[in-house]
Amino acid sequence: MINVELGHVKDVVEFYKDIREGQEGEHGDEYCQQHDAIKKFGAECESYRELGTHQGGTLANALLSGFTYVEGVDIDMSRYHRFLKPHAERYAKENGIQLKIVQTDSIGLGSIGKAVDMLLIDSLHKAFHMSQELQLHGPSTKKYIVAHDTWSCPELHKCLEDFCKQYPEWSVHERGTVNVGYTVLKKNA
């Protein structure tokens, strides 16, 4: 993933527009399809946690998608702090969104938070790491788990399928197979 230069942005809307254009300009038009899945399935959700915030493109999307609680977790939040932080904090305050930023390893105990409706996984793209994230964060996720890069990293999709076999209340609900792809798991009622 590229780091988009965003020093000129004035708010979350402009940040999101410019970071998505930059990422899709570099990686292809379908690179950010997981954002669309978050928005679509987020209509049924109130709370959101993401593992792997980086610059904050997906976090900005979540802020704009109607969640009332948005949490970003990353081992290094320096890129988030550089451009998005002041805009995100202002937007959250103006729109009644509880925003929580946690700088820690996504498989460490410090990353455990309150239960959320939706979890995004876009951190270290290794199956052993994702498996640990699913074990740690899956039990506190109530509706959807979205994972990025599951077409370009098939071992990530297999990890998600294995999680569903181990926890049959979860199933693969949607899979994007264009560009780097994404997978959405849904918790069955």
C-alpha positions as YAML, in Angstrom:
chain: A
units: angstrom
residues:
- id: 1
  name: MET
  ca: [0.00, 0.00, 0.00]
- id: 2
  name: ILE
  ca: [1.24, 3.46, -0.81]
- id: 3
  name: ASN
  ca: [1.29, 6.37, 1.60]
- id: 4
  name: VAL
  ca: [-0.81, 9.15, 0.06]
- id: 5
  name: GLU
  ca: [0.28, 12.75, 0.72]
- id: 6
  name: LEU
  ca: [-2.64, 14.33, 2.57]
- id: 7
  name: GLY
  ca: [-1.23, 17.48, 4.19]
- id: 8
  name: HIS
  ca: [-3.66, 19.68, 2.23]
- id: 9
  name: VAL
  ca: [-6.92, 18.07, 3.41]
- id: 10
  name: LYS
  ca: [-9.35, 20.13, 5.49]
- id: 11
  name: ASP
  ca: [-11.76, 17.49, 6.81]
- id: 12
  name: VAL
  ca: [-12.62, 13.78, 6.93]
- id: 13
  name: VAL
  ca: [-14.66, 13.91, 3.72]
- id: 14
  name: GLU
  ca: [-11.74, 15.36, 1.72]
- id: 15
  name: PHE
  ca: [-9.27, 13.01, 3.45]
- id: 16
  name: TYR
  ca: [-11.34, 9.98, 2.50]
- id: 17
  name: LYS
  ca: [-11.92, 11.11, -1.08]
- id: 18
  name: ASP
  ca: [-8.22, 11.81, -1.63]
- id: 19
  name: ILE
  ca: [-6.84, 8.70, 0.08]
- id: 20
  name: ARG
  ca: [-9.23, 6.43, -1.82]
- id: 21
  name: GLU
  ca: [-8.38, 8.11, -5.13]
- id: 22
  name: GLY
  ca: [-4.65, 7.81, -4.33]
- id: 23
  name: GLN
  ca: [-4.83, 4.16, -3.36]
- id: 24
  name: GLU
  ca: [-7.02, 3.18, -6.31]
- id: 25
  name: GLY
  ca: [-4.88, 5.28, -8.66]
- id: 26
  name: GLU
  ca: [-1.82, 3.31, -7.57]
- id: 27
  name: HIS
  ca: [-3.33, -0.15, -7.03]
- id: 28
  name: GLY
  ca: [-6.37, -0.25, -9.35]
- id: 29
  name: ASP
  ca: [-10.03, 0.76, -9.25]
- id: 30
  name: GLU
  ca: [-11.20, -2.14, -7.10]
- id: 31
  name: TYR
  ca: [-8.48, -1.88, -4.43]
- id: 32
  name: CYS
  ca: [-10.85, -0.33, -1.85]
- id: 33
  name: GLN
  ca: [-13.84, -2.63, -2.34]
- id: 34
  name: GLN
  ca: [-13.70, -3.59, 1.34]
- id: 35
  name: HIS
  ca: [-14.73, 0.03, 2.07]
- id: 36
  name: ASP
  ca: [-17.94, -0.54, 0.11]
- id: 37
  name: ALA
  ca: [-18.59, -3.78, 2.02]
- id: 38
  name: ILE
  ca: [-18.07, -1.96, 5.32]
- id: 39
  name: LYS
  ca: [-20.56, 0.72, 4.30]
- id: 40
  name: LYS
  ca: [-23.09, -1.84, 3.01]
- id: 41
  name: PHE
  ca: [-23.03, -4.20, 6.00]
- id: 42
  name: GLY
  ca: [-22.35, -1.36, 8.42]
- id: 43
  name: ALA
  ca: [-25.91, -0.18, 7.80]
- id: 44
  name: GLU
  ca: [-26.89, -3.02, 10.18]
- id: 45
  name: CYS
  ca: [-24.27, -2.07, 12.77]
- id: 46
  name: GLU
  ca: [-23.52, 0.57, 15.37]
- id: 47
  name: SER
  ca: [-19.97, -0.28, 16.45]
- id: 48
  name: TYR
  ca: [-16.75, -0.91, 14.52]
- id: 49
  name: ARG
  ca: [-13.15, -1.93, 15.30]
- id: 50
  name: GLU
  ca: [-10.34, -2.18, 12.80]
- id: 51
  name: LEU
  ca: [-7.03, -3.94, 13.16]
- id: 52
  name: GLY
  ca: [-4.44, -2.26, 10.94]
- id: 53
  name: THR
  ca: [-5.30, 1.45, 10.71]
- id: 54
  name: HIS
  ca: [-2.13, 2.63, 8.90]
- id: 55
  name: GLN
  ca: [-2.95, 6.11, 7.46]
- id: 56
  name: GLY
  ca: [-6.63, 5.76, 8.30]
- id: 57
  name: GLY
  ca: [-8.38, 5.39, 4.93]
- id: 58
  name: THR
  ca: [-10.69, 2.63, 6.11]
- id: 59
  name: LEU
  ca: [-11.14, 4.37, 9.47]
- id: 60
  name: ALA
  ca: [-12.27, 7.54, 7.66]
- id: 61
  name: ASN
  ca: [-14.72, 5.40, 5.66]
- id: 62
  name: ALA
  ca: [-16.07, 3.97, 8.93]
- id: 63
  name: LEU
  ca: [-16.50, 7.46, 10.40]
- id: 64
  name: LEU
  ca: [-18.54, 8.44, 7.33]
- id: 65
  name: SER
  ca: [-20.60, 5.22, 7.33]
- id: 66
  name: GLY
  ca: [-22.90, 5.87, 10.29]
- id: 67
  name: PHE
  ca: [-21.26, 3.95, 13.14]
- id: 68
  name: THR
  ca: [-21.67, 5.50, 16.60]
- id: 69
  name: TYR
  ca: [-18.49, 3.83, 17.92]
- id: 70
  name: VAL
  ca: [-15.31, 3.60, 15.83]
- id: 71
  name: GLU
  ca: [-12.05, 2.10, 17.10]
- id: 72
  name: GLY
  ca: [-8.71, 1.91, 15.31]
- id: 73
  name: VAL
  ca: [-5.92, -0.42, 16.43]
- id: 74
  name: ASP
  ca: [-2.40, -0.39, 14.98]
- id: 75
  name: ILE
  ca: [1.07, -1.09, 16.29]
- id: 76
  name: ASP
  ca: [2.20, 2.25, 14.78]
- id: 77
  name: MET
  ca: [-0.28, 5.15, 14.66]
- id: 78
  name: SER
  ca: [2.25, 7.75, 13.42]
- id: 79
  name: ARG
  ca: [0.71, 7.93, 9.92]
- id: 80
  name: TYR
  ca: [-2.79, 8.31, 11.39]
- id: 81
  name: HIS
  ca: [-1.57, 11.07, 13.72]
- id: 82
  name: ARG
  ca: [0.17, 12.89, 10.87]
- id: 83
  name: PHE
  ca: [-2.91, 13.64, 8.76]
- id: 84
  name: LEU
  ca: [-6.22, 12.19, 9.95]
- id: 85
  name: LYS
  ca: [-6.21, 12.60, 13.73]
- id: 86
  name: PRO
  ca: [-7.37, 16.25, 14.06]
- id: 87
  name: HIS
  ca: [-10.01, 15.83, 11.35]
- id: 88
  name: ALA
  ca: [-11.26, 12.52, 12.77]
- id: 89
  name: GLU
  ca: [-11.52, 13.89, 16.29]
- id: 90
  name: ARG
  ca: [-13.43, 16.97, 15.11]
- id: 91
  name: TYR
  ca: [-15.76, 14.91, 12.89]
- id: 92
  name: ALA
  ca: [-16.44, 12.42, 15.67]
- id: 93
  name: LYS
  ca: [-17.25, 15.18, 18.15]
- id: 94
  name: GLU
  ca: [-19.53, 17.02, 15.70]
- id: 95
  name: ASN
  ca: [-21.39, 13.81, 14.80]
- id: 96
  name: GLY
  ca: [-21.73, 12.14, 18.19]
- id: 97
  name: ILE
  ca: [-19.31, 9.31, 17.37]
- id: 98
  name: GLN
  ca: [-17.20, 7.78, 20.11]
- id: 99
  name: LEU
  ca: [-13.72, 7.48, 18.56]
- id: 100
  name: LYS
  ca: [-11.05, 5.36, 20.22]
- id: 101
  name: ILE
  ca: [-7.49, 4.99, 18.92]
- id: 102
  name: VAL
  ca: [-5.26, 2.27, 20.38]
- id: 103
  name: GLN
  ca: [-1.58, 1.98, 19.52]
- id: 104
  name: THR
  ca: [-0.71, -1.63, 20.24]
- id: 105
  name: ASP
  ca: [-0.17, -5.00, 18.61]
- id: 106
  name: SER
  ca: [-3.47, -6.42, 17.34]
- id: 107
  name: ILE
  ca: [-2.75, -9.76, 19.02]
- id: 108
  name: GLY
  ca: [-1.76, -8.29, 22.37]
- id: 109
  name: LEU
  ca: [-4.07, -8.06, 25.36]
- id: 110
  name: GLY
  ca: [-4.05, -4.25, 25.03]
- id: 111
  name: SER
  ca: [-6.00, -4.57, 21.79]
- id: 112
  name: ILE
  ca: [-9.00, -6.17, 23.47]
- id: 113
  name: GLY
  ca: [-11.86, -3.73, 23.76]
- id: 114
  name: LYS
  ca: [-15.59, -3.73, 24.11]
- id: 115
  name: ALA
  ca: [-17.78, -5.95, 21.94]
- id: 116
  name: VAL
  ca: [-18.43, -4.52, 18.47]
- id: 117
  name: ASP
  ca: [-20.82, -5.30, 15.64]
- id: 118
  name: MET
  ca: [-18.15, -5.23, 12.92]
- id: 119
  name: LEU
  ca: [-14.45, -6.05, 12.88]
- id: 120
  name: LEU
  ca: [-12.08, -5.24, 10.02]
- id: 121
  name: ILE
  ca: [-8.78, -7.13, 9.76]
- id: 122
  name: ASP
  ca: [-6.13, -5.46, 7.59]
- id: 123
  name: SER
  ca: [-2.95, -5.80, 9.64]
- id: 124
  name: LEU
  ca: [-0.07, -8.25, 9.17]
- id: 125
  name: HIS
  ca: [-0.95, -10.38, 6.14]
- id: 126
  name: LYS
  ca: [0.11, -13.74, 7.54]
- id: 127
  name: ALA
  ca: [-2.30, -16.56, 8.31]
- id: 128
  name: PHE
  ca: [-0.71, -17.32, 11.72]
- id: 129
  name: HIS
  ca: [-1.25, -13.69, 12.74]
- id: 130
  name: MET
  ca: [-4.82, -13.50, 11.43]
- id: 131
  name: SER
  ca: [-5.63, -16.74, 13.22]
- id: 132
  name: GLN
  ca: [-4.51, -15.18, 16.51]
- id: 133
  name: GLU
  ca: [-6.56, -12.04, 15.77]
- id: 134
  name: LEU
  ca: [-9.65, -14.12, 15.07]
- id: 135
  name: GLN
  ca: [-9.21, -16.10, 18.31]
- id: 136
  name: LEU
  ca: [-8.73, -12.89, 20.31]
- id: 137
  name: HIS
  ca: [-11.31, -10.60, 18.67]
- id: 138
  name: GLY
  ca: [-13.84, -13.03, 17.14]
- id: 139
  name: PRO
  ca: [-15.63, -13.74, 20.44]
- id: 140
  name: SER
  ca: [-16.35, -10.02, 20.95]
- id: 141
  name: THR
  ca: [-17.60, -9.44, 17.39]
- id: 142
  name: LYS
  ca: [-21.38, -9.66, 17.10]
- id: 143
  name: LYS
  ca: [-22.24, -9.49, 13.38]
- id: 144
  name: TYR
  ca: [-19.51, -9.16, 10.72]
- id: 145
  name: ILE
  ca: [-15.80, -9.71, 10.21]
- id: 146
  name: VAL
  ca: [-14.33, -8.09, 7.09]
- id: 147
  name: ALA
  ca: [-10.82, -8.91, 5.89]
- id: 148
  name: HIS
  ca: [-8.84, -7.16, 3.15]
- id: 149
  name: ASP
  ca: [-6.38, -8.74, 0.68]
- id: 150
  name: THR
  ca: [-7.91, -12.22, 0.79]
- id: 151
  name: TRP
  ca: [-7.73, -12.76, -2.97]
- id: 152
  name: SER
  ca: [-4.08, -11.72, -3.33]
- id: 153
  name: CYS
  ca: [-3.22, -13.66, -0.13]
- id: 154
  name: PRO
  ca: [-5.25, -16.89, -0.43]
- id: 155
  name: GLU
  ca: [-3.86, -18.14, 2.88]
- id: 156
  name: LEU
  ca: [-5.85, -15.36, 4.58]
- id: 157
  name: HIS
  ca: [-9.10, -16.53, 3.02]
- id: 158
  name: LYS
  ca: [-8.29, -20.11, 4.03]
- id: 159
  name: CYS
  ca: [-7.65, -18.89, 7.57]
- id: 160
  name: LEU
  ca: [-11.13, -17.32, 7.58]
- id: 161
  name: GLU
  ca: [-12.68, -20.53, 6.26]
- id: 162
  name: ASP
  ca: [-10.86, -22.52, 8.96]
- id: 163
  name: PHE
  ca: [-12.22, -20.10, 11.59]
- id: 164
  name: CYS
  ca: [-15.75, -20.76, 10.28]
- id: 165
  name: LYS
  ca: [-15.19, -24.52, 10.55]
- id: 166
  name: GLN
  ca: [-14.00, -24.11, 14.13]
- id: 167
  name: TYR
  ca: [-16.85, -21.71, 14.98]
- id: 168
  name: PRO
  ca: [-19.89, -22.79, 12.89]
- id: 169
  name: GLU
  ca: [-21.90, -19.77, 14.00]
- id: 170
  name: TRP
  ca: [-19.74, -17.88, 11.48]
- id: 171
  name: SER
  ca: [-19.89, -18.33, 7.70]
- id: 172
  name: VAL
  ca: [-18.40, -16.75, 4.58]
- id: 173
  name: HIS
  ca: [-21.07, -14.27, 3.51]
- id: 174
  name: GLU
  ca: [-19.37, -12.43, 0.64]
- id: 175
  name: ARG
  ca: [-16.06, -12.64, -1.17]
- id: 176
  name: GLY
  ca: [-14.51, -10.12, -3.52]
- id: 177
  name: THR
  ca: [-12.20, -11.73, -6.07]
- id: 178
  name: VAL
  ca: [-11.06, -8.68, -8.02]
- id: 179
  name: ASN
  ca: [-7.75, -6.89, -7.41]
- id: 180
  name: VAL
  ca: [-6.53, -7.82, -3.87]
- id: 181
  name: GLY
  ca: [-10.01, -8.90, -2.78]
- id: 182
  name: TYR
  ca: [-11.82, -9.07, 0.52]
- id: 183
  name: THR
  ca: [-13.92, -11.53, 2.51]
- id: 184
  name: VAL
  ca: [-16.92, -10.88, 4.75]
- id: 185
  name: LEU
  ca: [-17.88, -13.34, 7.47]
- id: 186
  name: LYS
  ca: [-21.35, -13.14, 9.00]
- id: 187
  name: LYS
  ca: [-22.38, -14.46, 12.38]
- id: 188
  name: ASN
  ca: [-25.50, -16.57, 12.00]
- id: 189
  name: ALA
  ca: [-28.41, -15.69, 14.25]
...
